[in-house]
Amino acid sequence: MELQKTGIVLLITSLVLVIPRVDAQNDEITLDSSNYKKYIRSLPAFTMYGDNYFVTGTSLNEEISSETSDAKFEIGFKQRLTNVDLPWDVFPFITYRQKSFWDIYLESFPFRETNYNPAIGFAKLFVDDEGINSGLWFAFEHESNGRDGENSRSWNYFALQYFKPHGLYWQFRAKAWIPVGSLDQNEDITSFRGFFAIGASYNPIKNLFFDVDVQPAYDDRLTGFVKAGISFKISKNSNQFIYLQYFGGYSEDLINYDQDVSNLRIGIAFKDLMMNFRTRNN
């Protein structure tokens, strides 16, 4: 019961604190290499980190029932730690992501699994006369499910992440990681999580986004996963989207990282658009 209350409180709190529109907060400053530091300092120190969403749906490879249907939500925020000038114009940050699976179609609505992903690191933005050209993030990340005993899952890793907008309509991203420390509770997790991920977003019109992320892995067979999404903005003056998400593959959650699943869910999303695209006003 305490886990359920904690999950609900975190969901509500994140929607209150993190949802405010961040995609239009930087319109007053035209970014180029001459005012890079001024631009960084003008960005809100506390922002959404990644898309926040609440979706519900069912399994595609099992009979539809209350046991195979659920709700899933993911929240995240980022905090810039200082405006002090650091070498190479990097800035330190902390991030937090949380992903929860909620069996809302079962009696008592139990939370099945929650995964916690805090990180601390440094970021560097590269700019040109048209604005943000690309970004590089280096961080130490922890991921766990907050359990103990045989149900405990956790690991730590150093991660390097790169993103690059391409024109007005595309954004590409890549991330690689190296585990550090003990993997005793999930020794083969990299066989299903792999060591890197790639993704792309396409914004053909202002109200419509297509996203795909691929995280390949290998364990005597091809594992990993594919996640794809379609987001349609509900109104012109908000950051609220109708969101359709497909997940196929392994490690959607930590507790069952070695199980193959196929899920389709729909709900509402609040997209992190601050640095996804270049000069286009979404």
N, C-alpha and C positions, 0 to 999 in steps of 0.2 A: 504493500500500500504506500509506503514512504517513497519507493521508486516511482510509482505512478504519479504521486503528488509532485515530486521533484521534476519529472518530465513535463507535466502540464504547466507548472510555474515557469520553467525555462522557455517553453514554447511561447506562452503569453508575453513574458518579459521581452523576448527577442523580437516579437512582432511590434511591440511598443517602441523599443529602443532602436532597432536596426532598420526598420522599413523605410523611414523618411527618404525621400528621393535624393539620390546622390549623383544622378546622371546630369543634372543641370546646375550643379553648384559651382562649376568652374568656368562658366561661360564668360565671366567678366575679364578673364586674363587670357590673352592670346599667347600660347606657349611657343617659345623658341629657345635656342641655346643660351641667349643672353639673359633670360629671366627664369632659368630653371629653378634656382633656389627659392625665388619668390613664389613660383607656382606651387612647388611642393609644400611650402608653408601655408599657402592659401587653401590647400585641401583640408577637409575636416579630419581631425586626428582620429576620431572614432567613426568607423564606417562598417557597413555590411561587408562580409568576406565570402565571396561565392554566392550563388543563388540560394535564397531561403524559400522553402516550399512546404506545403502540406498536401499530400495526395493519398488517394485510396483506390484499391483495385484488387486484383486476384491473380492467381497463377494461371499460366497458359499451358502448362504441361501436366496439370492435375485437374480432377473434377472440381468444378466451382462449388464451394461450400463455405460455411463460416470459419472452418479451420484453415482453408487455403486462401482466404481473403483477409486483408488487413488495412491499416493506414501506416503511412511512412512520412516522417517529416525530418527536415534537415535545416539547421540554423548555423549561422556563423557571423563572427565579427572580427574586425582588425583594429588595433590601436597602435598608432605611431607613438613611439616612446619619447622622442625629443626633436626639437628643431635645431639643435646644435650642429654646426658644420662638422662633418666627419670626412676622413680621407676618401677620395674618389666620389664624393657627393652621394654616398650611400646613406640610408636612414634605417635605424633599428625599429623593429615592430614585434608585437605579439599577435597571434591569431588563435581563434578557438572555433572548432567545428564540432557539432554534435548531430548524430544521426540516430533516430529512434524508430522502432517498429512496434506498432500498437495494435493489439488484437481487439479492435473495437466491435467486432461482430460476435465475440464470445461473451458469455455471462461474466460480469464484473469488470469487463474491459481491461484485461491485464496488459502491461507492457511486456513484450516478449524479449526485447534486446535493445540496449542503448550503447552506442559507441562514442567515445570521447576522444577528441583529437586537438590538444593544445600544441602550440609551436612558438618558438622564438627565433628571430633571425634578422637578416639585413636585406634591404631591397635597393635596387638601382634602376632608375628609369633612363632610357636613352631617348633623346629628342632630336628633331630636326625642325626646319622652318614650318612644317605642316602640323607639328604637335608631337605627341608621344609616338615614337617610332617602334619601341619595344621595351620590355622590362625583364629584369633578372632578379630572382629571389633565392636566397640561400638560408636554410633554416634547419634547426634541430626539432624533430617532431616526436611526439609520443602518441600512441593510440592504444586504447584498452577498452574493455567492456565493464570495468568497475566491479567485477565479481572475484570470488576467491575459490580456492579448491580446484576441482577438475573442470569447472566451468569458466575458469579465468582465461582470458586471452589478452595478451599485451605484447607490444614490441616498440622499440625505439629506432630511429633512423635519421641520417642526414639526408636532406633533399635539396636538389637544385631544380628550380622551375623557371621556364622561359615562356614569354608570350609575345606575340607580334601581330598587331593589326595589319591588314593588307587592304589598302584602298578603303572604301566606305562600307563595304558589305561583308568582309571576312575578318575573322580573327583566328589565329592558330596558336596552339599552346603545347608544351611538352614538359614532362617532369620525370626526373630520375632520382633514385634513392639507393642508399647503402645501409643495411641494418647494422646496428651496433648494440653491444650488450647481449644479454641472455635471451634466447628464444625457447627456453625449456618448455613453456606452456603451449607452444605452437611451432615446433621445430621445422615443419615443412611449409610454413606460411608463404615463403617466397615462391614455392612451386605453384601457388594459386594466385598470389598477388603480383608476382614478377618483380622486375626492377625498374620499369619505366612505364609511362603512359603518354599517349598523344591524343589531341582533341582539336576540334574546329567548331566555329560558330558561323552561321550565315544569316544575314539580316537583309533579305531582298527588298522588303518594304518596312516602313517605320514601325509597324505594329506586329511584325511577325519575325520570329527567330527559330532557327533550326540548330540544334546542338548535337554533337556526337563525340563520345569519348571511348577510346579503345585502350585496354590495359592487358597486353598479352602476357602469358606465362606458359610454362611447360612442366609437366610431370608425367613422363612416359606418354603423354598425349598433350594436345594443345588445350590449355585451360584459360585462365584470365576471364575477362568479361567485355561486353559491349553495352554502353548506356547511350540511349538516344532520346531526344526530347523535342517537342514542338511547343512553342509558347506564343500566345496571341494576346496582345495588350487589350484590356477591357475598355479603357477610356484613354483619351489623348493626354489628359493631365494627371495621370497616376502612374505608379510603377507596379500595378497589379496585372497579372497575366493568368489566363486560363492555361494550364500546363498539363500536357500529356507526356508521360515518361514510360519508356520501355527499358527493362534491365534483363540481360541474358548472359548467364555464365556463373562464375564462382565468386565467392567472398563479398556478396552484397552486405553481409554482416559478419562480425568477427566470430561469433559463436559457431556458425556453420560455414566457415570460410572454405571448407573442402567439399561443399555440396553444390551441385549444379542446379540453378533455378532459372525460371523464365517468368517475369512478372510484368503486367501492364497496369498502370495506375493513372488516375486523372485527378486534378485538383487546382489549387491556386499557387502561384509563385510570385516572388518579389526578386527581380533580377538585379545582379550586381553589374551595372553598366558603366561604372566610372571610367575604367581604362580599357574596355573591351574593343571599342571602335574609335576611329580617329576624329575627324572634324564634323561628322554627321550628327545632327541633333535628333536623338531618339525620343 
